[in-house]
């Protein structure tokens, strides 16, 4: 009889503890869904603590660490997010959970700007034979890494070759077609001052730059032709070189500025209108 009562007591205790853990989990999930991420982190940590006390940690540890990582990520604490996603990958009890945690690490690394590390994680996943069926997913996130690295050509090539996200392909192709060549802008500015600015759509600034270069080029040539070497150097060559060099620097800057506008427009589209998975 005593043994029966003891077994019954232990069963009720375990059931009560389980209900308590589920209650904490439900509260943490509710806080996360409502956007109270840092309060959710507290609850998920509390869930992990009580799960360990009741020897239920293996059942909850993966979920706790994954959700703490997602909460930190949502709160822009990417370093902390990566740390907890890594813990979740170690606690995973099957390949699918491990893969999910590692992809979350990739996404957090993209957002914090550590793109080489994101690529390294994908390479590590690829080398691990147990994730052989995840090639499309890995290439998809490789494309995102290249987008954040402003390598739109590489992103487009990956998406096209693997027939992934036609919407992303379209945006990448548009960026490639619209963006300006910084090298070309600088090169033509060496040949014809002001032409790089005109190429980037800065017509007035380009023609002014061309005019100044022609003016001071003429002053320099005229002074040297009249053997007024000092005047040619002081009043012509130095000013001409200043405007000549300035036109090249301005062309490079304007091309980069134009490209930033194009890139930001594409990223804004991804943020507001793209339906697929995003970092």
C-alpha positions, 0 to 999 in steps of 0.5 A: 500500500505504501509503495502504491501511495509513493508511486501515486505521489511521484506520478502526481508530482511529475504531472504537476511539474509537467503542467507547470513547465507547459504553463511557463512555455505558453507564457514565454511563447505568448510574450514572444508572439506579442513582441515582448522579446526580452521578457520572453527571454526571461521566461524561456530561461526560467523554463530551462531552469525548472526543466533542469530541476525536474529532469525534463531538460532534454525535452525543453533545452533545444526549444528554449535555446532556439527561442532565446536566440530568435528573441535576441535576433528580433531585438537586434542582439545578434551576437547573443542570438548566434550563441543561443542558436549554437547551443540549440544545434548542440541540443538537437535530438534529430537532424532536422532540428540541428539543420534549423538551428544552424540555418538560424545561425547563418541568418543572424550572421547575415544580419550582423554583417559577419558574412564570411562566417555565414558562408563558413557555416553553410560550407560546414553543413554541406560537408556534413553528409547527413544534410545532403538533401538540403542543397536548395536551402543552402544555395538560397541562403548563399544568394542572400549572403551575396545580396548583403555583400552587394554582389548581385551578379553572384546572387542572381547566378546562384538563384538562376542555376538552381531555379530558386525564387523567381521573384529574387531573380527578378530583383537581382536582374533589375539591380544588375541592369540599373547599377552603374559601373564605378570603374567605367565612371572613373576611366572615362573621367580620366579620358574626358573630365566630367564625363563620369559625372554625366554618365551617372546623371549629374549633367550640370556638375559634369559640364561644369567640371568639363568647363573648369578643366578646359579653362585651366587646361587652356590657361596652363597651355597658354602660359607654357606656350608664352614661356611664362613657366611660373604662371603656368605652374601656379595659376594653371597647372596646379588648379587644373590638376585639382579640378582634374583629380576632383572630377575623378573622385566625384565620378567615383562617389556619384557612381557609388551613391547611385548604386547605394540608392538602387541597392537600398530600393531593392532591399526595401522591396525585400523587406516590405513586399517579398513573401519568401524567407528573409534573414 
